[in-house]
Amino acid sequence: MSQAPLVLVDGSSYLYRAFHALPPLTTSKGLPTGAVKGVLNMLKSLRKQYPDSPFAVVFDAKGGTFRDDMYAEYKANRPSMPDDMRVQIEPLHQSVIALGFPLLCVEGVEADDVIGTLARSSAAAARPVVISTGDKDMAQLVDGHITLVNTMTGSAMDIEGVKEKFGVAPEQIIDYLALMGDSSDNIPGVPGIGPKTASGLLVGVNGGIKELYEQLDIVPTLPIRGAKTLPAKLEEHRESAFLSYRLATIKCDVPLDIGLDDLHLIEPDREKLLELYTLLEFKSWIDEVQRDAKRVELKAAPVAEQVVEAVAPAEATYTTILDQATFDLWLKKLNDAKLFAFDTETTGIDAQQAQLVGVSFAVQPHEAAYIPLTHSYIGAPEQLDRDTVLLALKPLLEDPTKLKVGQHAKFDMNILANCAIGGDPAQGITVRGIAFDTMLESYVLNSTATRHDMDSLAKKYLDYDTVAFQDIAGKGAKQLTFDQIALEQAGPYAAEDADVTLRLHQALFAQLSAIPSLASVLTDIEIPLVPVLARIERQGALVDKDLLGIQSIELGNKMIELERQAFEIAGEAFNLGSPKQLGAILYEKLGLPVLKKTGKGQASTAEEVLAKLAEDDYPLPKVLMQYRSMSKLKSTYTDRLPEQINPRTGRIHTSYHQAVAATGRLSSSDPNLQNIPVRTAEGRRIRQAFVAPKGYKLLAADYSQIELRIMAHLSKDEGLMNAFRHNLDVHTATAAEVFKVELGEVTSDQRRSAKAINFGLIYGMGAQKLGKDIGVDTKTAKAYIDVYFARYPGVREYMERTRAQAADQGYVETFFGRRLYLPDINSNKPQERAAAERTAINAPMQGTAADIIKKAMVLVDNWLTDSGLDAKVILQVHDELVLEVREDQVAQVSEKIREHMSAAAKLDVPLLVEVGVGNNWDEAH
């Protein structure tokens, strides 16, 4: 059985490379730590790769070396070590020792010489040696027993590798360096001779510089550019060449106080590591050390107590794929896997504009790989050809029978769909076979228990601290994009993403499977919706940039007028955006009642306070509320939307979020289309800017009074169900009941009041608020509520039953089995309990409506995909779908949209879908 290789680490080389290649991380107190983290990451990786090997980590010692005595100008051009690097040396050395690595610093020589001595000694004993370095000088040591590896790039170099890289054999490397010189070390060499000339000369004379100077007469005949002038140049700089040879030669006979048998790893000093990691603020490593310490305790515990060990994280094996053979191996693993996790790394978080940097995969827990494609920092290793890799992955990723799991997979699907293989925007990867999404698994399991990002989920469900992006990329304006991050950091980070995704799926789906209704919500509603939303996002919506510009000017003029009115009411000019000045006007000058105070005891000017004062008919708050509304529309929409037009598509691409709203409703951002007001003229004007392209129409399909229909179904109230079954106007029907008039005699004011009652009660509105909304006193409003419940007793019974069930089981459910947990439902604080009870009553209706529109989107998308019609969903807002439809197909699409949306759920009352068509969104709605 062959011996494990001796591993010799060029610590000084890695310190410099980590300092210059990695982000400048600092602690909260300003201590630089990026180089320390980079070198320690590399050492940890090596230790996993060579678990049975002896090790030595070698650094340059302080002071000069014998080369300075040989040549006073040696390294004279090298700038002094940056202070930010200098302060990291001591904590790095201490950390290396605390990790259990032998550390060597020998005065009078360089780290290269110590490594050379140990390497030659080991090779003489026929023991293999691996030198981990980024220094090209070390290539002179390579032989049948000694190999170089570059942990920061993942590359390795044997004898053939040296020949391929430098064009000469390892035994000629010193001569090669002597001819070229080295500006970084101020080794003079022969001026004007570069790598190609140096290798050409040495190959031509079949030897080193000694043989070269003995055969200068044949140099002009060599197939080298400028060969005829070279003999004179070489002769002129003969002394410099031989001096450079001596300077470049690694000394391999350094007297050492330590032998090969002493270079064994020892157990980490966890107490010292905790002290150092706390100083350096390496939070995830602190947790790692504490977990390791716990595992050691468990192994020493009686057998009966060791069952806990099974849940401790195993050591992960992460691979960065840089060669075809490894890629082929992983491609086979992926094709053979029943389920694999995947993730993309990109240049940004905008799925429509970010560029793909790499892809990671995991086939089983703790085994993952990263394929870098476009890392472009200085010194980045050669990577596999991007398009070749993507074409090889395309059949696998597009195969619906190859099951996949992602974390927020919609983002990755859009990135891959937009990856433009071969530079062709139409050539992307349409990912199919998304069977699970850990973000959605967590969200369906309990929407309010935690945030649903990977870091939060890993901590909650795996008790595992992931590497944070800012730990490898830095923060703020200096934060690196992923393609700028060194692979030594990027590879493990990206592989961890895929690994943790797979592990999270196993943990989460096991819990979901124990509750069949939740598993069904995931597999029947949320997962099928992912590709639908991805397509809608990529499709985008066309907007009229010029119209938005006109609207922006109009809003600006209205704001000026409202500001003038505010000054007039206040009796002076003031800054409407200054809480301090506004507070002085409202409460000190005008004497308005103080409804709420800030944490510092100041009278509040917050939105809800101004809204309450405006309801009480105070004129200045009314004007201020209008001003703020105009300002929000202008800044959020009319000014911002033109800036959000994608230059590649000419459209606006919102992002839809499945795991934000607790009730299951979709939300959107960049831009947020859910909040464009539809009841104001200004809001409708913004909708007019969403337009159909030439030859097309916009079609808006909206569920009519869906939450009231759901209330009728859930409450089983005969009066409500009868109104919907007979297609009565439910607000008119309610008005007839409450105001005790015939249907045909209901006035518009009565219907408006009945509408407020219908919606108000299902949202938990009390008599006082209802009275204000419909303009009556509280006593009259309470009488209306009493009459309502007398006419619709099933509604009251549903509310009482739901409150009791929520208090008993701690959650409520939608029609499809989605759960909303209510932690405050049994609170001893009346206000918290009342709020939870209102949520308990409303959530099943909101959640069921959300589930229905989601199911409808899937049904509509499936039909559109199969139909071959020129129609696409471009927007989803609340209970409405907006489609872009070719003009001659509008009638056909309208009919089918009604059919499919109405079929999304089978309730005890019909689902009514209203369809409108127009040249813009406002016309269609």
N, C-alpha and C positions, 0 to 999 in steps of 0.2 A: 504493500500500500504506500503510495507516494506521500511525502511529507507536505503539510500545509506550508505555503510560502512565507518567508519572512517579509513583512510589510514595512517599508521605510517611507515615512511621510515627510516631504519637504515643507515644513511648517512655514518657513519664511516666504516661500513662493506663494503659498496659499493665502497668507496674511495680506500680501500686497495685492493679489488678484481679487480677493474678497473685498478689500477696502475700495478698490477702484471700480469693480464690476457690480457691486450690490448697492441697494439704496442706503442712504446715510441715516440709519436708524439711531434714535437717541432715547434715553429714559426720560421720565417726567422731570428729572433734575438736570437734564442736558448732557448726561454722560454718553458719548458715542458707543454704540454696541454692534453696528452692522457687520464689521469684519469678524468680531468674535463669533457672532451667530453663524456666519457663513462657514468659517473654519470648523466649528464644532459640528455643524450639520454634515460636513464632508467626513469628519472622523466617525460620526455615528453611522453613516452610510457604509464606510469601509469596515467598521466592526461587524455589521450585519453580514457583509459580503464575505469576510474572512474570519468567521467566529473562532476558529481553532488556531489561528496564526499568532506567532510572536510579532510584536510591534515595536517601532521606535518613532517618535515624533521629534524631528530635529529642527532647531531654530538657530539662526546666526547669533553668536555671542556679541556682547558689547566690545567696542574697541577695534583696532586695526588687525590685519592679518599679514602673513608672510608675503602676500602679493603686493601690499603697500610698500614693503621694503624693496621688492623687486622692481616696482615701477611707481614712482611717486604720484603719477597722474591717474593711477587706477581708480575707477569710479568717481573721478573728480567732477565729472559733468552731472552726476546724479544729484537731483535736488535733495535738500535735507528732508528727513521724514516728517510728514505733516503731523501737527500736534494731535489732531483727531485720531491718527493711527497710533501714535506713540502711547497715548493713555490707555489703549486697548491691549497692549502687549502683556502687562502684568496680569490683568484678569483672565486673559486668554491662557497664559501659562498655568495659572492656578486651576483653571477649569479643565485643562488637558490632564493635569496630574490627578485632579479629583475624579475624573472619569475612569482612571485606572490605567492610563497610557504611560509608558516610560518616556520621559522627556529629556532630550540631550541638548546642551549648549556648550561648545568647547571653544575656549579662548585661543586666539591666534590663527584659527582656520575658519572657513565658511561651512555652512550647513552641507553644501555639496560634497565637501571633503569627508565629513563624518559619514554621510550616506555612502559615498564611494568606498570608504574603508570597510564599512559593515557589509556592503553588497559583495565586494570581491572576496571577503573572508567567508561569507556564507556560500557563495558560488563555488569557492575552492573545496568546500565540504560537500559539494553536489546538492546543496539545498536550494530550491527555487526562491527567487527574490522578486517582489513586486515593489517598484519605486513609484510612489504617488506624487506627481509633480506636474507643473505646467512649464518647466524650464527646459528649453531645447538643449542646453549644455549637457544635460544628463543622458542624452542619446549616445554619448561616447561610452557609457557603461553597459549598454545592451549587449548581451551575448546569449548563448544557448540556455543559460540559467536565469538571466536578468531581463525583466520586462518593465516597461514604463506604462503607467495608467494615469489618465487625467480625470480625476473624479468630478471636476467641475464641468467637463464636457462629455464624459462617458466614453472617451476614446482610449484605445490601448495600442502599444507599439512594441513589436518584437523586431528581430533582425530584418525581416522583409519589410516591415512597416517603416523602419528607419530609411531603408533604401528607397522606398516609394515616396516618402515625404521629402528627403533631402537630396536624393540622387546619388548618394554615396553610402558605403557600408559603415557600420558603427565604428570600426577601427580607424576610419578616415575623418570622423567628425571633428576631432581636435584640429586637424589640418584644415578642414573646411572652415572652422571658426577663425583660425589663424589668418587665413587669406581674406575673409570677409571683414574681420573685426566685429566689434559689438559696441555700438554707440551708447547703449544703456550702461555698460560697465567701463566705457572709455578704453576698450581694447583697440589699438590703432589699426591692426591689419594692414592690408595693401590698398591704398586709396584707389577707388574706381572699380574694385572687384566686388561683384555682387554674388548672390546665390548661384545663378546659372553658370557664370564664369568660373566660380570656385569649383563647383561639381564637375564642370567640363574639363578643367585642368587636371583634377585628381584622377578622373576616369581615364583621361588621355595618357597619363604617365603610369597608370596602374600602380599608384602608391600614394605617399604623403608628400609633405613639402620638401623633405630631404631628397626624395627621388625627383621631385619637380625641379629643384635647383641644380641637380646633377644633369638634367635633360632639357635645359632651357632652349637648346637648339632645335628641338622638335616642336616647341610650342607654336611657332608660326604655321605649322602644317595642320594643327588641330582644327576641327570644325566649330570654332568659337568666334563670335563676332569680335572684331578688332584684334584677332590673334597676333597679327604682325607687330603690333605695338607693345604687346604684353611682356616680352623678355626684358626690354629696357625698364619697364615699370617695376617688374619683379626684382630686377637687379638693384634698382635704386632703393627699394624698400625691403631688402633682404633682412637687415637687422630687425626691422619692425615686425616682419613676418615671424621670425624665430622667437622674438620676445612675446608676441601674441600667442604663439604656440604654448609657451611656458605658462602664460597667464590663464589660458583657456583649459589647461590640463587639470583635471580633478585629482587631488592628492589622495591616494588610496592606501597610505600607510600611516595614518594619524594614530599616535599612541592613545589608547582609550582605557579608561578605568573600568569599563563595563564589557562583559563578553556576550556572545550570542545567547548563551543559556540564561542570561539575566533579563532578556527582553520579552518577558511574558506579561500579559494583561493581568491586572488584579481587579477585584471587586470595586465598583465605584464607591467613593466616600460620600454617601448620600447627605450626611449632615453638612459637609463642606459645599456640596453642590447646591443644596437649598439656600445656603448663605450667599453663594455667588449668583445664583439665578434670581434671588430676591433683589440683590444689588443691581443686576443687569435688567431686571423686570422682564425675564423670559417666562411669562405666566404659564404657557402650555407645558413648558418643561418642568416647572415646579410641580404641576399636577402629575406629570409623568414620573418624576422621582418619588412622589408620595405613593403612587400606585405600585411602583416597583418595590418600595419598602414594604407595602402591605402584602405583596405576593411572597416576599421573603419570609415575612412573619407566618403566612399561611402554610408555607412549605415546612416550616419548623413546628407547626401545630400538630396535634394529634390527627390521625387520619379522618376521624369523624367530622373534624372542623374544616377539612380541606375541600369539601364540596363547593364552597364559595369560590374556590379558584377557577371554576369553570366559566364564571362570568367575567373574569378579568380579561382585558384586551390582549390578544396574542401579538407577537412581533409581526409587523407587516413587511411584506416583500414588494417593493415598488421598483418598476423598471422604466428607464427612459430609453425609448426605441430610436436608435440612430442608424441601424443597418438592416438590410433587406432580410437577412436570415431570421433575425429576431422578430421582425414584422410578420414574416410568413408564419412563424411559430404562433404568434398571437392571433393572427387571422384564423388559423385552424382552431385555436382554443375558443374563439368567439363563435365560430360556426358550429362547434360541437356543443356549446353551452345551451342548456334549456332556458336560461334567462341570464342576461348580463346587464350591468349598469354602464351608462356612458355619460360623458359630459364634454362640453367644449370650453376652451379658453379663448378669449377674444381681446380685441383692443379697447373695448368699451361695453357699456350696458344698453345701448340703443340697438335692439335686435335688427333694425332695418338698415343701420349704417355701420355697425361694428364689423371689423374684419376678423376672420378665423385665424387663430395663432396655433392651435393644436387641439388634439382630441385625446381623451383618456377613457379607459375601460377597466372594469373589474368583472372577473368571472366567478370568483368566490371570495368570501370575506378575507381581508388582509392580503389579497393578491391582486395587484392592479398595475397598469402600465400607462405611460404617457407618450404620445407620438408628437413631438414638436414639428411644426411645419414652417413657421416664418419668424423664428427668433432672430433678431437682427442687431443685437448689441455688438460692440467691438470685441472680437475674439470669440464670437459665437461659433460652435462647431458646425461642420457640414451636416445638414439634415436631409432626410429623405425628400425626394421631389414631391412637392405639395399635390400636384394634379395626379401623379401616379398613385399616391396613397389614397386620395379621395375616390379615384376611379375603382380602386381595389375594394374600398369600403362600401361603395355605393350599392352593390347587389345585396350585401348583408343588411345595411341600414334600411333599404327599401323593401325588404322581404317581410310581409306581415306575419309570417309563421315564426320568425326569429324574434322571440319576446324580449322586450327591453324595459328597463326601469330608469327613470331620470329624477332629478330634483329640479322642479320648475322646468320640465322638459320642453314646454312650448318655446322658451327662449332658444334652446339648442336646436329645435326643429327649424325655427326661422333663420338662425345663423347658417345652418347647413343648406337650407333651401336657397339662400342668397349667396352661396359660396363661389359662384361663377367659375366653374372648372374650365380651365383653358382661357380664362378671361371673358367667357360668354355669359352674360347675365341670365340667360335662359337655362344655362346648364348648372343646376344645383342638385341637391340630394333631398328627395321627398321621403322623410323618415316615416316608416310605418311600423306597426307592431309595438307601439307604446302600451304595455300592459299595466304598468304601475307608475305612479309619480309620488315620491315620498312627501313632497309639499302638500299634495292633495290628500294623501293617506292621513297625515297629521291633522289637516284641516277638517276632514270628515270625522275623524275619531273624536276630536274635541276642538271646536273652532276658537275657543277662548282660553285654552289652557296655556298656550305659549305662542310666541311668534313662530312662523313656519319656514324661516330661512334655515339653511343647513347647520350653521353654527349653533343656533338655539336648539334645534332638534337633536343634534349630536349630544349636547350637554344634558338635555332632559331625558332622552330615551336610551342613550348609550353611556352616559356619564363620561363623555369623552370631549376633550378640548381640541378642536380643529386648529390648524394654523390659520391665523387671520390674514387676509390679503395685505393689510397694511404692514404686517410683520415682514413680508418679503418685498413689498413695493414702496414702502414709505408712505408719508402722509402729505396732504395739502398740495400746494402748487408743484412740489418736486416729486410727487408720486409718479412712479414709472408705470407705463402701460405694460401688459403682460409680455409682449414681444421684446421688451427691453430687459426682462429679468433673466439672470443667468440660469442655465438649466440645472445647475446644482441645487438651486432653490425652487425653480419652477417645476421641475419634474416630480419631486415628492409632493409638492402642493397640489398639482393637478391630479396625480394618481390618488391622493388621499380623497379628493372630491368624489371620484368614482367608487372607491372602496367604501367610504362612509355612506354613500347613497345605497349601495347594496346591503350594507349592514342595517341601515335604518329601515329599509323595506322589510327585511326579515323580522325586525322587532315590531314594526307598526302593523304589518298585515296580519301577524299572529293575533294581535289584539282586536283588529277589525273583524277577523274571521269568527271570533267568539260572539259577535253581534251581527247576525245575518242581515238585518235591515241596513246597517251602516255599510257593510261590505257591498250591498246592492247599490246604495247611493254612490259609492266610489266607482264601481265597475259599470253601472248602467247609466249614470248621469255625468259624473265629473270627468272620467277618463275619456269617454267618446267625444266630449266637448273640446278637449285639448287641440286636436288637429283642426277642428272647425274654427276655433278662435285664432289659431295660427294663420289660417288662410285669410280670415277677415282682416287681421292686422297687416298682412302683406299686401292685400288688395288696396287698402287705404281709401280715402274719400277725396274727391276733387273740390277745391274751394276757389271762390272768385276773389283773388287777391286785391283787385282794384276796388271791389265793392266793400271789402273790409276796411280799406283805407278811407273811403268816404264815411263809413260808419264811425270810424275812430275819430274823425274830425267832428262829426255830429255829437258824439258823446263828450268830446272835449269842450265843445261850446255849451252843452247842457251843464257840465260841471262848473264852468265859469259863471253861468247864470245862478246855479244853486249856491255857489260860494258867495255871490253878491247878496242873495236872499239871506244867507246865514249871517253875514256882516250886518245887514239891516236889522235883523231880529236881535242880534247881540248888542247893537249900538256901537260896534267897533270892529276893526279888522283883526283877525287872529289866524293862526295856523290850524286848519281843520284836521291835520294829521298829528298834532301835538296833544297827547293826553293831558299834559300839565296845563297848557293854555285852555284846552277845552273844558277841563275840570273847573278851572277858575271861572269861566264864563257861565257854565251850567249851574254850579252849586253856590258860588260866592256872589256872582253878579245877579243871576236870574233867580236864585233861591229854589231851584228844583229839588225835590226830595231825593235823599241819598238812599238808593235801593241796595247797594252792595259796596263793600270796600275791598281794596287790594290787600295783598299780604303785608304791605307796609303801612296799612291803615288809611290810605288815600281813597277818596270817593272814586268808584270805578266808572270808566267811560267805555267799557267793553260793549261789543255788539249786542249781546242779549239785554244789557241794561238800557242801551239807547232804544232798542226795539220795544221794551216794556214802557218806557217813557213816551215813545211815539204812540203806542196804543192808548195811553192816557191823554192823548190830544195835546201834548206840549209841542208847540210849533218848531222850535229849533231841533229837537231830536228827530222830528219827521223829515226836515230838510237834510239833516246829517245822514239819516238812513238812505235817503234817495241818492245823496252825493256818494256815499260809500258803495251803493249798488252800481252806479254808473262807473265809478273808478275801478271796481272789480271787473266789470264787463270789458272795460277798455284795456286794462293791463293783462287780464287773463285770456281774452279772446281777440278783440279787434286789433290790438297791437302785437300780440304774441303769435296768433295763428299763422300769419304770413311767414314768420321766422321759422315755423315748424314744418314748412313744406319741404319734403325730401327732394334734394336736387336731382337724384337719380330717377325718381318716379314722377315728380311734379305733384305729388299728393301728400295729404296728411295721414299719418299712421299712428293712431292711438294705441295704447297698450291696455289690454283687458286683464283684470286680476281676479282669479277664482278664489283666492285664499285670504281675503281681507275682511269683507263684511261678515259679521258673526252669523247672520241669518241665511247666508248662502247666495245673496245677491252678488252679481258681478259689479265691479267698479272699474273705472278707467282713469288713465293718467297720460299726460303729455300728448294731447290735451285731455283734460277731464271733460268728457261730453255729457256726463250725468247731470252736471250742475248748470247747464245753459237754461235759464228760465224760459218757460213756454207761455206763462200767463202775462208777461209784459211785452209791450211793443218792441222794446230794445232787444229782448231775448229772441223774439221771433225774427227780428232783422238779422241777427247773427245766423240763425238757421237758414235764412235766405241765401247766405254766402256759400252754403254747401249745395253744389249744383251738379246737374247731370251733364256728361259730355255730349257733344253733338251726335244726334241719332239715337239718344237714350233718354229715358225718364227715370226719375226716382220714385220708388214705390215704398210707401210706409204702411206696415201692417201692425196693428196695435190691439192688444187684448182689451176688451171693454169691461171696465169695472171688475177686474179679475179678483181683487181681494174680497170684495163683497160677495162675489159668487162662491169663493172659497169659504167665506163665513157661513153662507147658506148651507153649503155641503157639510161643514164640520159641526154646525149647530143643529142641523136637521130641522130648523124652524120652518113650519109649513107656510107661514106667511111670506117669508123671504123666498123660499123655493118656488112657491106659486108665481110670484112676480117674475122671476127669471124664466120659469118654464113657459109662461105665456108671453114672454118677450115684452113685458111691461117696462116702462121707464122706472127703475127702482126708486129713484129720488122722488118722482111724482107719486109713486105708490106709497112711499113712506110719508110724504107730505099729506096725502089724503087721510092716512091713518092718524097721524099726530094732530093735524088741524081739523080732523073730523069733517071733511068735505068730500064731495064726489071727485073722481079722477079728472073729469073735464073741467072742474071749477078751480083746480090748483093754480095759484098765481106764480109768476116767476120768482117773486120774493120768497114764497112758501117753499118752492122747490129748492131754492138756494139754501134756505135754512135746513131743509130736510137732508140735503147733501152734506152740510156741515155735521149734522147729527149722525148720519150713516158712517161717515169716515171718522168723525171725532171719537165715537164710542169704541170703535175697534182699535183706536190708538190710545185708549185710556183717558180721554178728555173728561174733565169734571164739569160741573154745572157753571162754575165761575168763568172758566175759559170759554165754554160754549156760549154763554150769555154775551160775552164781549164780541165773539166772532159773528153772532147773528143779530147783535144790537138789542138785546133784552136784558132785564135784570136777572140776577142769579136765581131768584125764586121761580120766575117764569121758565127759565132754562131747565131748572130741576123738574118742573111739571112736565115739560116736553119729554125729558128723559124717562120719567115715570110712565108716560103714555106710550112711549116707544117700546119699553120693555113689556108693558101690558099687552101691546099688539103683537110683539115678537118675543114671547116668553122663552123660546128655544135659545135665543141669543144670550139672555141672562143665565140660563141654566148652563150653557157652554162656558161662559166666563167663570161661573162659580166652580164648575167641574174642573176646569183647567187650572185655576188657582190651587185647588185641593191636590190635584195630581202633581203639579209642579212642586208643591211643598213636600209631598210624600216621596217623590222619586228624584227630585233635584234637577229635572230637565223637562222640556216639552219636545214634541216631535211634529214634523210636517206630515203631509199626506203620504209621502214616499218613505218616511222613516228617518229623515235627517234629524239629528238631535241638537238642541241648544241647551247647554248647561247653565244653570242660574245659581251661582254661589251665594247670592244675597237673598234667596227666596225665603229663608228662615231667619233672617237677620233680626236681632233684637232692637235695631234702629228702625223705627216706623218709616222714615223717608226712604231708606235703602230697600226695605221690604216692599213698599208700595211701588217703587220703580221696577223691581224685579217682577212683581205681579202684572204690571202693565206690559212688560216685555213678554211674559208668559202668554198673555192673551193675544198679543199681536204677532209674535214670532212665527207661530204655525201658519198664519196667513201670508206673511211676507216670505217666509221660507218656502212654502208651497208654490207661491207665485214665481219665486226664483227658480225652483226646480222645473216648473212647467215651461218657462221660457227657455231654459237650457235644453230640455228634451225637444222642444219645438225647433231649436236651432240645429240640433243633430238631424232631426227628421227632414227639415228643409234642405240642409246641406247634402244629405244622402240623395234626396230627390234631384236637386240641381246637378249633382255629379253625374247621375245616371241619365238625366233628361237630354243633355246635349244643348240645352237652351243657353242663349247668351244673356245670362242673369247671374249676378253675384251679390251676396250680402256684404254691405260695406260698413254698416253701423249697427250696434245694439245699444239701446238706451232704455233702462227700466223694463217696461212690458212691450217694447216696440222693436221691430226689425226694419231696417232700411235697406232696400236693394237697388242696384243699378241694373236696369232692364232695357234691352233693345226695344225701340218703340213698337215694332210690329208684333212683339211677343208679350206685351203688357197684359192683355186680357187673359191669355192662357196662364201666365204666372200668377195673376191675381186670384184666379179660381183655385189653383193648386195650393197657394200659400194659405188661404182660408182653410182649406181641407186639412193640410198637414198641421197647422197650428192648433186647430180645433181638436185634433186627434191626440194631442200631446198628453192628455189626462182624461180619464173617464170619471167625471164627477156626477153627483145627483142632479146637477143643473148644467145646461149647455154652456160651453165656452164660446163666446161671441168674438169674432175677429173683424175689426173694421180696417178697410184698405183704402188708402188714398194715393193719388198719382199726381206728380207735378214736375216742373222743371227744376225745382229746388226742394229742399227738405221742408221748408215752411209750407209751401204749396201742397206737398204730399201729405203732410200731417194734418 
